[in-house]
């Protein structure tokens, strides 16, 4: 996803409605982190650690967090499973959807309805395997680096096969292999660098230019997908066009 799209999402996240939606998504993230790891030991489960940091950021009540952890351990509540959907929007824009749901039938029905309304259709599993690559990404405020330059940071992390350290709009983004996610995060903690976000993301290998009409419809499609409580993350390769966004 482009930085511009991330900026839009950050602004939208300030609304009460999206804060409420973040509650649901963060709690599901915590449940899946515990379920996938098979335990709730924070220091040995970096996905859970990140989920708990997000819960704190959005002021999710502790009782809700505890219930999410218990659900991940199989203690009560409906079973939540992770499902991915691969699709194409208008003009061939690739869209990868990560969902966590207790009702797959409901979720896929909703997803199909969004594409029916705004254009595009679900594809077959694996159809986007050459469009996105999965990476660990960490975002740090540039001001928090202090006297450390981006090149210095790259050298500090060189043992983890870092792909890139990118500086843009006051933020530093570190990209690395998925398997090094926990080690990179631990190293950044040891360096006392506050991490604004730490994610396992699907980054597009190429972007797709579209018409103004398609751009507007695809943006609306992405918005309704992200507003669905069952959908955790949405990735796309839509080419950002500043003129269209005016």
Backbone as JSON, one array per atom type, in Angstrom:
{
  "sequence": "XXXXXXXXXXXXXXXXXXXXXXXXXXXXXXXXXXXXXXXXXXXXXXXXXXXXXXXXXXXXXXXXXXXXXXXXXXXXXXXXXXXXXXXXXXXXXXXXXXXXXXXXXXXXXXXXXXXXXXXXXXXXXXXXXXXXXXXXXXXXXXXXXXXXXXXXXXXXXXXXXXXXXXXXXXXXXXXXXXXXXXXXXXXXXXXXXXXXXXXXXXXXXXXXXXXXXXXXXXXXXXXXXXXXXXXXXXXXXXXXXXXXXX",
  "N": [[0.85, -1.2, 0.0], [0.45, 2.26, -0.71], [2.1, 5.13, 0.72], [0.48, 7.4, 0.77], [-2.12, 6.39, 0.82], [-2.03, 5.14, 3.31], [-1.79, 7.39, 4.91], [-4.3, 8.56, 4.57], [-5.9, 6.64, 5.82], [-4.95, 6.88, 8.42], [-5.88, 9.4, 9.14], [-8.63, 8.97, 8.98], [-8.89, 7.17, 11.02], [-9.23, 8.59, 13.28], [-11.86, 9.07, 13.79], [-14.87, 8.42, 15.69], [-16.39, 6.23, 14.88], [-14.59, 4.57, 13.48], [-12.82, 4.04, 15.5], [-14.32, 2.39, 17.11], [-14.58, 0.22, 15.38], [-11.92, -0.52, 15.25], [-11.6, -1.6, 17.79], [-12.91, -4.1, 17.58], [-11.39, -5.32, 15.52], [-8.8, -5.34, 16.6], [-9.16, -6.97, 18.85], [-9.79, -9.38, 17.63], [-7.38, -9.79, 16.37], [-5.72, -10.25, 18.55], [-6.88, -12.6, 19.56], [-6.35, -14.39, 17.4], [-3.58, -14.32, 17.38], [-2.94, -15.6, 19.76], [-4.2, -18.07, 19.35], [-2.84, -19.05, 17.04], [-0.24, -19.28, 17.99], [-0.58, -20.93, 20.13], [-0.34, -20.35, 22.75], [-0.27, -17.85, 25.43], [1.93, -16.37, 26.15], [3.49, -13.47, 26.41], [6.17, -12.49, 25.87], [7.17, -14.44, 24.26], [5.61, -14.4, 22.09], [5.31, -12.48, 19.62], [3.37, -11.48, 17.91], [1.14, -11.37, 19.54], [2.08, -9.52, 21.37], [2.22, -7.19, 19.83], [-0.49, -6.92, 19.25], [-1.5, -6.4, 21.81], [-0.29, -3.96, 22.33], [-1.6, -2.37, 20.45], [-4.16, -2.58, 21.46], [-3.88, -1.14, 23.79], [-3.32, 1.36, 22.72], [-5.77, 2.05, 21.54], [-7.34, 2.13, 23.73], [-8.72, -0.19, 24.59], [-10.86, -1.97, 26.71], [-9.62, -3.84, 29.53], [-10.94, -6.18, 30.32], [-12.16, -7.01, 27.96], [-9.93, -7.6, 26.44], [-8.84, -9.71, 27.91], [-10.85, -11.62, 27.54], [-10.6, -12.03, 24.79], [-8.09, -13.21, 24.67], [-8.59, -15.59, 26.11], [-10.42, -16.74, 24.38], [-8.77, -17.28, 22.24], [-7.32, -19.31, 23.36], [-9.13, -21.26, 23.32], [-11.18, -21.21, 25.12], [-14.34, -20.97, 25.48], [-16.83, -19.12, 23.54], [-17.39, -18.49, 20.0], [-15.55, -20.19, 17.46], [-12.91, -18.58, 15.83], [-11.7, -18.12, 12.57], [-9.06, -17.66, 10.21], [-9.28, -16.27, 7.0], [-8.39, -15.79, 3.64], [-9.01, -13.65, 0.87], [-8.73, -13.28, -2.59], [-8.81, -10.91, -5.13], [-9.99, -8.96, -7.98], [-10.38, -5.58, -8.74], [-11.98, -2.82, -10.43], [-10.6, -2.1, -13.69], [-8.59, -3.96, -13.42], [-7.25, -3.79, -10.95], [-5.49, -5.21, -8.31], [-6.61, -6.81, -5.36], [-6.11, -7.82, -2.13], [-7.45, -9.55, 0.54], [-7.56, -9.93, 4.01], [-9.2, -11.8, 6.37], [-10.89, -12.39, 9.52], [-13.01, -14.48, 11.01], [-16.06, -15.71, 12.52], [-17.99, -16.75, 11.07], [-17.8, -17.81, 8.11], [-19.49, -18.0, 5.86], [-21.18, -15.77, 6.01], [-19.26, -13.77, 5.82], [-17.99, -14.08, 3.24], [-20.19, -13.69, 1.66], [-20.8, -11.02, 2.19], [-18.46, -9.78, 1.22], [-18.57, -10.41, -1.5], [-20.84, -8.94, -2.16], [-19.96, -6.33, -1.9], [-18.13, -6.1, -4.01], [-19.85, -6.56, -6.11], [-21.33, -4.24, -6.04], [-19.46, -2.13, -6.35], [-17.77, -2.84, -8.36], [-15.73, -5.32, -10.0], [-14.47, -8.61, -8.95], [-14.29, -11.63, -6.99], [-11.38, -13.7, -7.1], [-9.59, -16.77, -7.91], [-8.02, -18.78, -5.34], [-4.64, -17.97, -4.86], [-4.29, -16.52, -7.15], [-3.12, -14.05, -6.99], [-0.52, -14.4, -6.31], [1.84, -13.54, -7.49], [1.69, -10.86, -7.41], [1.83, -9.56, -4.96], [4.19, -9.28, -2.26], [5.1, -10.67, 0.85], [6.03, -8.96, 3.73], [7.88, -7.96, 6.68], [7.09, -5.02, 8.33], [8.06, -2.0, 9.85], [7.34, 0.99, 11.49], [8.69, 4.06, 12.4], [8.86, 7.18, 14.06], [10.66, 9.77, 12.53], [11.89, 11.7, 14.08], [12.39, 10.36, 16.41], [14.66, 8.93, 16.01], [16.8, 10.37, 16.79], [20.19, 11.14, 16.84], [20.78, 9.21, 15.1], [21.13, 8.11, 11.81], [19.26, 7.13, 8.83], [20.85, 5.39, 7.38], [22.59, 4.52, 9.36], [20.78, 3.11, 10.92], [20.09, 1.08, 9.16], [22.53, -0.31, 9.08], [22.67, -1.19, 11.72], [20.73, -3.11, 11.66], [21.52, -4.96, 9.86], [22.14, -7.66, 10.1], [19.74, -8.93, 9.96], [18.91, -9.21, 7.41], [17.66, -6.95, 6.17], [15.5, -5.32, 3.88], [15.04, -2.68, 3.15], [15.3, 0.72, 4.26], [13.28, 3.32, 4.6], [12.67, 6.77, 4.32], [10.12, 9.06, 4.77], [7.88, 11.77, 4.78], [8.35, 12.4, 7.5], [8.43, 9.96, 8.75], [10.02, 6.81, 9.37], [10.39, 3.88, 7.63], [10.95, 0.51, 8.04], [11.74, -2.34, 6.24], [11.62, -5.84, 6.07], [12.42, -9.44, 6.04], [9.71, -11.78, 6.5], [10.15, -13.88, 8.31], [11.96, -12.75, 10.05], [10.63, -11.07, 11.67], [10.03, -11.03, 14.54], [12.66, -10.89, 15.6], [13.65, -8.5, 14.52], [11.92, -6.63, 15.66], [12.54, -6.98, 18.35], [15.2, -6.12, 18.37], [14.88, -3.4, 17.71], [13.55, -2.58, 19.99], [15.57, -3.0, 21.89], [17.26, -1.02, 21.06], [15.93, 1.07, 21.99], [14.02, 2.39, 20.43], [11.02, 3.77, 19.7], [8.38, 2.04, 18.33], [6.0, 2.83, 16.01], [4.21, 1.38, 14.47], [3.99, -2.09, 13.8], [3.98, -4.53, 11.5], [2.9, -7.41, 9.58], [2.92, -7.28, 6.34], [1.41, -7.2, 3.03], [3.01, -6.29, 0.29], [2.73, -4.52, -2.76], [4.16, -5.61, -5.85], [4.03, -4.25, -8.13], [2.26, -1.41, -9.49], [-1.03, -0.24, -10.43], [-2.36, 1.83, -12.87], [-5.32, 3.8, -13.2], [-8.5, 5.04, -14.48], [-10.09, 8.22, -13.65], [-12.76, 7.83, -12.89], [-12.78, 5.08, -12.23], [-10.88, 5.14, -10.21], [-12.19, 6.55, -8.12], [-14.33, 4.8, -7.56], [-12.97, 2.48, -6.82], [-11.64, 3.36, -4.54], [-13.84, 3.78, -2.86], [-14.74, 1.14, -2.67], [-12.56, -0.03, -1.32], [-12.8, 1.32, 1.1], [-15.33, 0.42, 2.13], [-14.77, -2.26, 2.42], [-12.78, -2.2, 4.41], [-14.29, -1.24, 6.47], [-15.81, -3.35, 7.27], [-16.42, -5.53, 9.93], [-15.44, -8.13, 9.96], [-13.23, -8.12, 8.38], [-9.8, -7.86, 8.46], [-7.45, -6.76, 7.26], [-6.72, -4.94, 4.26], [-5.2, -5.06, 1.15], [-3.78, -3.52, -1.76], [-2.97, -2.72, -5.22], [-3.35, -0.25, -6.32], [-2.49, 2.56, -8.17], [-1.47, 5.56, -6.8], [-2.89, 8.69, -7.39], [-2.41, 11.95, -7.25], [-3.85, 14.06, -8.36], [-6.39, 12.96, -8.81], [-7.26, 12.7, -6.24], [-8.05, 15.09, -5.27]],
  "CA": [[0.0, 0.0, 0.0], [1.21, 3.5, -0.78], [2.1, 5.97, 1.92], [-0.66, 8.3, 0.72], [-3.32, 5.66, 1.3], [-1.86, 4.98, 4.75], [-2.08, 8.68, 5.54], [-5.76, 8.72, 4.59], [-6.44, 5.75, 6.84], [-4.6, 7.42, 9.73], [-6.81, 10.5, 9.41], [-9.95, 8.38, 9.21], [-8.89, 6.42, 12.28], [-9.55, 9.5, 14.38], [-13.31, 9.14, 13.98], [-15.4, 7.5, 16.69], [-16.85, 5.01, 14.23], [-13.48, 3.7, 13.19], [-12.26, 3.59, 16.77], [-15.14, 1.24, 17.5], [-14.21, -0.88, 14.51], [-10.59, -0.95, 15.65], [-11.79, -2.47, 18.95], [-13.24, -5.44, 17.09], [-10.29, -5.87, 14.75], [-7.68, -5.58, 17.51], [-9.49, -8.12, 19.69], [-9.64, -10.57, 16.78], [-5.94, -9.96, 16.15], [-5.2, -10.85, 19.77], [-7.37, -13.99, 19.58], [-5.64, -15.19, 16.41], [-2.18, -14.41, 17.79], [-2.88, -16.63, 20.79], [-4.59, -19.34, 18.72], [-1.78, -19.51, 16.14], [0.95, -19.63, 18.78], [-0.94, -21.99, 21.07], [-0.09, -19.89, 24.13], [-0.44, -16.42, 25.63], [3.14, -15.83, 26.77], [3.75, -12.27, 25.61], [7.55, -12.34, 25.41], [7.46, -15.46, 23.25], [4.57, -14.28, 21.06], [5.4, -11.08, 19.21], [2.09, -11.06, 17.33], [0.3, -11.01, 20.69], [2.64, -8.3, 21.95], [1.78, -6.08, 18.98], [-1.93, -6.78, 19.46], [-1.73, -5.76, 23.11], [0.11, -2.55, 22.19], [-2.7, -1.71, 19.72], [-5.29, -2.5, 22.39], [-3.59, -0.03, 24.7], [-3.42, 2.59, 21.92], [-7.18, 2.35, 21.32], [-8.02, 2.09, 25.03], [-9.63, -1.33, 24.67], [-10.97, -2.41, 28.1], [-8.84, -5.02, 29.87], [-11.83, -7.35, 30.34], [-12.34, -7.44, 26.57], [-8.66, -8.19, 26.02], [-8.74, -11.01, 28.58], [-11.79, -12.53, 26.86], [-10.02, -12.35, 23.49], [-7.0, -14.16, 24.92], [-9.2, -16.87, 26.48], [-11.02, -17.3, 23.16], [-7.65, -17.83, 21.48], [-6.91, -20.55, 24.04], [-10.22, -22.22, 23.16], [-12.06, -21.17, 26.29], [-15.61, -20.28, 25.25], [-16.99, -18.26, 22.37], [-17.32, -19.14, 18.7], [-14.21, -20.31, 16.9], [-12.58, -17.62, 14.77], [-10.72, -18.62, 11.64], [-8.52, -16.7, 9.24], [-9.57, -16.58, 5.6], [-7.91, -14.79, 2.69], [-9.73, -13.55, -0.4], [-7.97, -12.6, -3.63], [-9.81, -10.37, -6.04], [-9.63, -7.88, -8.88], [-11.34, -4.5, -8.84], [-12.06, -2.21, -11.76], [-9.35, -1.88, -14.44], [-7.59, -4.97, -13.07], [-6.54, -3.51, -9.71], [-5.44, -6.39, -7.45], [-7.02, -6.55, -3.98], [-5.92, -8.98, -1.26], [-8.23, -9.31, 1.75], [-7.35, -10.85, 5.12], [-10.36, -11.75, 7.26], [-10.94, -13.26, 10.71], [-14.46, -14.55, 11.16], [-16.69, -16.89, 13.12], [-19.05, -17.14, 10.13], [-17.25, -17.61, 6.76], [-20.56, -17.82, 4.88], [-21.57, -14.36, 6.09], [-18.16, -12.91, 5.37], [-17.81, -14.13, 1.8], [-21.38, -13.08, 1.06], [-20.63, -9.56, 2.29], [-17.38, -9.37, 0.33], [-19.09, -10.47, -2.87], [-21.8, -7.85, -2.36], [-19.2, -5.09, -2.07], [-17.59, -6.09, -5.37], [-20.98, -6.42, -7.04], [-21.77, -2.85, -6.04], [-18.44, -1.16, -6.73], [-17.0, -3.32, -9.5], [-14.72, -6.33, -9.74], [-14.97, -9.91, -8.54], [-13.34, -12.51, -6.32], [-10.65, -14.6, -7.97], [-9.27, -18.07, -7.33], [-6.88, -18.72, -4.41], [-3.33, -18.0, -5.49], [-4.23, -15.72, -8.39], [-2.33, -12.84, -6.77], [0.75, -14.76, -5.68], [2.95, -12.81, -8.09], [1.39, -9.42, -7.36], [2.24, -9.05, -3.65], [5.18, -10.02, -1.48], [4.83, -10.47, 2.28], [7.19, -8.4, 4.41], [7.75, -7.33, 7.99], [7.29, -3.57, 8.22], [8.09, -1.28, 11.12], [7.32, 2.43, 11.27], [9.24, 4.84, 13.52], [8.93, 8.61, 13.77], [12.04, 10.16, 12.21], [12.43, 12.47, 15.2], [12.78, 9.45, 17.48], [15.96, 8.35, 15.73], [17.83, 11.19, 17.41], [21.35, 11.38, 15.98], [20.92, 8.04, 14.24], [20.64, 8.31, 10.44], [18.63, 5.94, 8.27], [21.94, 4.48, 7.02], [23.05, 3.92, 10.62], [19.77, 2.14, 11.31], [20.26, -0.04, 8.25], [23.7, -1.06, 9.52], [22.33, -1.85, 12.99], [19.81, -4.21, 11.39], [22.03, -5.68, 8.69], [22.16, -9.1, 10.35], [18.39, -9.48, 9.78], [18.6, -9.18, 5.96], [16.72, -5.86, 5.9], [15.36, -4.97, 2.47], [15.05, -1.24, 2.9], [14.94, 1.7, 5.3], [12.75, 4.41, 3.79], [12.27, 7.96, 5.08], [9.13, 9.84, 4.03], [6.88, 12.52, 5.55], [8.64, 12.38, 8.93], [8.4, 8.6, 9.27], [11.02, 5.88, 8.86], [9.81, 2.54, 7.47], [11.92, -0.58, 7.89], [11.14, -3.52, 5.61], [12.49, -7.0, 6.18], [11.78, -10.73, 5.82], [8.65, -12.17, 7.45], [10.69, -14.75, 9.36], [12.78, -11.96, 10.97], [9.71, -10.11, 12.32], [10.26, -10.94, 15.99], [14.03, -10.48, 15.89], [13.79, -7.07, 14.2], [11.2, -5.86, 16.68], [13.32, -7.07, 19.6], [16.38, -5.27, 18.2], [14.43, -2.01, 17.8], [13.28, -2.35, 21.42], [16.87, -2.9, 22.55], [17.81, 0.28, 20.67], [15.02, 2.05, 22.6], [13.32, 3.13, 19.39], [9.58, 3.52, 19.81], [7.79, 1.58, 17.08], [4.63, 3.32, 15.87], [3.44, 0.24, 14.0], [4.77, -3.26, 13.39], [2.99, -5.34, 10.79], [3.25, -8.32, 8.5], [2.11, -6.69, 5.27], [1.58, -7.67, 1.65], [3.39, -5.11, -0.47], [2.6, -4.77, -4.2], [5.38, -5.61, -6.65], [3.8, -3.25, -9.17], [1.02, -0.67, -9.26], [-1.93, -0.19, -11.58], [-2.99, 3.12, -13.13], [-6.73, 3.68, -13.58], [-9.17, 6.3, -14.82], [-10.64, 8.95, -12.5], [-14.01, 7.17, -12.48], [-12.42, 3.83, -11.57], [-10.17, 5.5, -8.98], [-13.17, 6.9, -7.1], [-15.09, 3.61, -7.19], [-12.07, 1.56, -6.1], [-11.43, 3.91, -3.2], [-15.05, 3.5, -2.08], [-14.71, -0.29, -2.4], [-11.57, -0.26, -0.26], [-13.35, 1.85, 2.35], [-16.38, -0.45, 2.67], [-14.11, -3.49, 2.84], [-12.11, -1.96, 5.68], [-15.3, -0.97, 7.49], [-16.43, -4.62, 7.66], [-15.81, -6.03, 11.15], [-14.78, -9.42, 9.73], [-12.03, -7.93, 7.57], [-8.7, -7.33, 9.26], [-6.56, -5.92, 6.45], [-6.96, -4.91, 2.82], [-4.04, -4.61, 0.4], [-4.11, -3.29, -3.17], [-1.87, -2.14, -6.0], [-3.85, 0.95, -7.0], [-1.52, 3.66, -8.3], [-1.97, 6.8, -6.22], [-2.88, 9.83, -8.3], [-2.7, 13.14, -6.44], [-4.88, 14.87, -9.04], [-7.69, 12.32, -8.61], [-7.62, 12.75, -4.83], [-8.44, 16.45, -4.91]],
  "C": [[0.88, 1.25, 0.0], [1.1, 4.3, 0.5], [0.89, 6.9, 1.94], [-1.92, 7.62, 1.25], [-3.24, 5.44, 2.8], [-2.19, 6.27, 5.48], [-3.57, 8.92, 5.64], [-6.36, 7.87, 5.7], [-6.15, 6.29, 8.24], [-5.54, 8.56, 10.11], [-8.19, 9.97, 9.74], [-10.02, 7.71, 10.57], [-9.21, 7.29, 13.48], [-11.04, 9.56, 14.67], [-13.77, 8.1, 14.99], [-15.81, 6.17, 16.07], [-15.7, 4.06, 13.99], [-12.77, 3.24, 14.46], [-13.01, 2.37, 17.26], [-14.78, 0.02, 16.67], [-12.82, -1.41, 14.86], [-10.67, -1.87, 16.87], [-11.95, -3.9, 18.48], [-12.06, -6.08, 16.4], [-9.09, -6.21, 15.65], [-7.93, -6.82, 18.37], [-9.37, -9.42, 18.89], [-8.16, -10.85, 16.53], [-5.3, -10.64, 17.36], [-5.61, -12.32, 19.85], [-6.57, -14.87, 18.63], [-4.16, -15.34, 16.76], [-2.0, -15.52, 18.82], [-3.18, -18.0, 20.18], [-3.45, -19.9, 17.86], [-0.53, -19.97, 16.89], [0.68, -20.78, 19.74], [-0.68, -21.63, 22.52], [-0.24, -18.38, 24.2], [0.74, -15.8, 26.37], [3.65, -14.67, 25.91], [5.16, -12.21, 25.06], [7.92, -13.36, 24.34], [6.46, -15.41, 22.1], [4.5, -12.83, 20.62], [4.1, -10.58, 18.57], [1.13, -10.63, 18.43], [0.78, -9.69, 21.3], [2.19, -7.07, 21.15], [0.29, -5.84, 19.17], [-2.25, -6.08, 20.77], [-1.34, -4.29, 23.09], [-0.99, -1.77, 21.46], [-3.9, -1.55, 20.64], [-5.11, -1.34, 23.36], [-3.76, 1.31, 23.98], [-4.87, 3.02, 21.75], [-8.03, 2.23, 22.58], [-9.08, 0.98, 25.11], [-9.68, -1.82, 26.12], [-10.25, -3.74, 28.35], [-9.7, -6.29, 29.86], [-12.02, -7.91, 28.93], [-11.08, -8.15, 26.06], [-8.51, -9.59, 26.62], [-9.65, -12.04, 27.92], [-11.24, -12.97, 25.51], [-8.9, -13.37, 23.63], [-7.57, -15.54, 25.26], [-9.83, -17.55, 25.26], [-9.92, -17.93, 22.29], [-7.15, -19.14, 22.06], [-8.0, -21.61, 23.97], [-11.19, -22.25, 24.3], [-13.31, -20.33, 25.99], [-15.62, -19.43, 24.0], [-16.88, -19.06, 21.07], [-15.89, -19.15, 18.19], [-14.01, -19.31, 15.77], [-11.51, -18.22, 13.88], [-10.29, -17.53, 10.67], [-8.8, -17.17, 7.82], [-9.05, -15.44, 4.73], [-8.75, -14.82, 1.42], [-8.86, -12.77, -1.37], [-8.94, -12.16, -4.71], [-9.2, -9.33, -6.98], [-10.75, -6.85, -8.9], [-11.4, -3.99, -10.26], [-10.68, -1.99, -12.36], [-8.23, -2.82, -14.01], [-6.77, -4.67, -11.84], [-6.63, -4.74, -8.79], [-5.78, -6.01, -6.01], [-6.92, -7.84, -3.17], [-6.56, -8.66, 0.09], [-7.91, -10.37, 2.8], [-8.51, -10.69, 6.09], [-10.17, -12.69, 8.44], [-12.41, -13.31, 11.11], [-14.92, -15.81, 11.87], [-17.82, -17.4, 12.23], [-18.57, -16.88, 8.7], [-18.32, -17.37, 5.71], [-21.02, -16.37, 4.83], [-20.49, -13.47, 5.48], [-18.01, -12.9, 3.86], [-19.01, -13.52, 1.07], [-21.27, -11.56, 1.07], [-19.58, -9.06, 1.3], [-17.86, -9.37, -1.12], [-20.04, -9.29, -3.16], [-21.09, -6.53, -2.57], [-18.66, -4.98, -3.51], [-18.7, -5.95, -6.4], [-21.42, -4.96, -7.15], [-20.75, -1.91, -6.64], [-17.54, -1.64, -7.86], [-15.92, -4.3, -9.13], [-15.33, -7.64, -9.29], [-13.87, -10.68, -7.82], [-12.67, -13.41, -7.34], [-10.4, -15.93, -7.28], [-8.09, -17.93, -6.37], [-5.56, -18.87, -5.15], [-3.19, -17.13, -6.72], [-3.39, -14.45, -8.22], [-0.94, -13.13, -6.19], [1.95, -14.03, -6.26], [2.73, -11.3, -8.11], [1.88, -8.79, -6.06], [3.37, -9.9, -3.08], [4.96, -9.68, 0.0], [6.11, -10.04, 2.98], [6.85, -7.97, 5.83], [7.97, -5.84, 7.8], [7.16, -2.91, 9.59], [8.17, 0.21, 10.83], [7.75, 3.15, 12.55], [9.2, 6.31, 13.13], [10.39, 9.0, 13.57], [12.69, 10.9, 13.38], [12.92, 11.59, 16.34], [14.12, 8.76, 17.24], [17.08, 9.12, 16.41], [18.96, 11.45, 16.43], [21.59, 10.23, 15.0], [20.36, 8.35, 12.84], [19.97, 7.03, 9.95], [19.68, 4.91, 7.86], [22.49, 3.77, 8.26], [22.08, 2.82, 11.06], [19.87, 0.9, 10.44], [21.43, -0.93, 8.69], [23.43, -1.82, 10.81], [21.49, -3.11, 12.76], [20.29, -5.13, 10.28], [22.01, -7.19, 8.87], [20.8, -9.75, 10.1], [17.93, -9.42, 8.32], [17.53, -8.15, 5.61], [16.71, -5.53, 4.41], [15.57, -3.47, 2.23], [14.74, -0.47, 4.17], [14.56, 2.96, 4.55], [12.29, 5.56, 4.68], [11.31, 8.78, 4.23], [8.15, 10.49, 4.98], [7.09, 12.4, 7.06], [8.59, 11.0, 9.57], [9.47, 7.75, 8.6], [10.38, 4.5, 8.81], [10.92, 1.54, 7.21], [11.19, -1.78, 7.3], [12.13, -4.67, 5.69], [11.73, -8.29, 5.96], [10.73, -11.04, 6.89], [9.24, -12.95, 8.61], [11.54, -13.99, 10.38], [11.95, -10.98, 11.79], [10.02, -9.93, 13.81], [11.64, -10.44, 16.33], [14.25, -8.99, 15.61], [13.12, -6.22, 15.27], [11.99, -5.84, 17.99], [14.54, -6.16, 19.54], [16.01, -3.79, 18.32], [14.11, -1.63, 19.25], [14.59, -2.16, 22.18], [17.53, -1.56, 22.26], [16.98, 1.43, 21.24], [14.38, 2.97, 21.57], [11.84, 2.78, 19.46], [9.01, 3.18, 18.43], [6.33, 2.02, 17.02], [3.7, 2.22, 15.35], [4.4, -0.86, 13.57], [3.8, -4.24, 12.77], [3.66, -6.37, 9.89], [2.35, -7.91, 7.35], [2.38, -7.36, 3.93], [1.81, -6.43, 0.79], [3.32, -5.41, -1.96], [3.94, -4.69, -4.91], [5.27, -4.63, -7.81], [2.48, -2.54, -8.86], [0.25, -0.52, -10.56], [-2.54, 1.21, -11.71], [-4.42, 2.91, -13.61], [-7.28, 5.04, -13.97], [-9.7, 6.95, -13.55], [-11.91, 8.26, -11.99], [-13.71, 5.87, -11.72], [-11.74, 4.1, -10.23], [-11.16, 5.77, -7.85], [-13.94, 5.67, -6.62], [-14.23, 2.61, -6.41], [-11.81, 2.06, -4.7], [-12.63, 3.63, -2.31], [-15.11, 2.02, -1.73], [-13.74, -0.61, -1.27], [-12.09, 0.21, 1.09], [-14.4, 0.91, 2.95], [-15.79, -1.79, 3.11], [-13.48, -3.31, 4.22], [-13.09, -1.68, 6.82], [-16.0, -2.23, 7.98], [-15.69, -5.2, 8.87], [-15.05, -7.34, 10.97], [-13.47, -9.28, 8.98], [-10.95, -7.22, 8.38], [-7.84, -6.36, 8.46], [-6.93, -6.04, 4.97], [-5.72, -4.34, 2.13], [-4.44, -4.44, -1.08], [-2.89, -2.75, -3.9], [-2.35, -0.96, -6.84], [-2.77, 2.03, -7.01], [-2.14, 4.93, -7.74], [-1.83, 7.93, -7.22], [-3.35, 11.05, -7.52], [-3.83, 13.97, -7.05], [-6.28, 14.31, -8.82], [-8.18, 12.51, -7.19], [-8.09, 14.12, -4.39], [-9.94, 16.53, -4.63]]
}
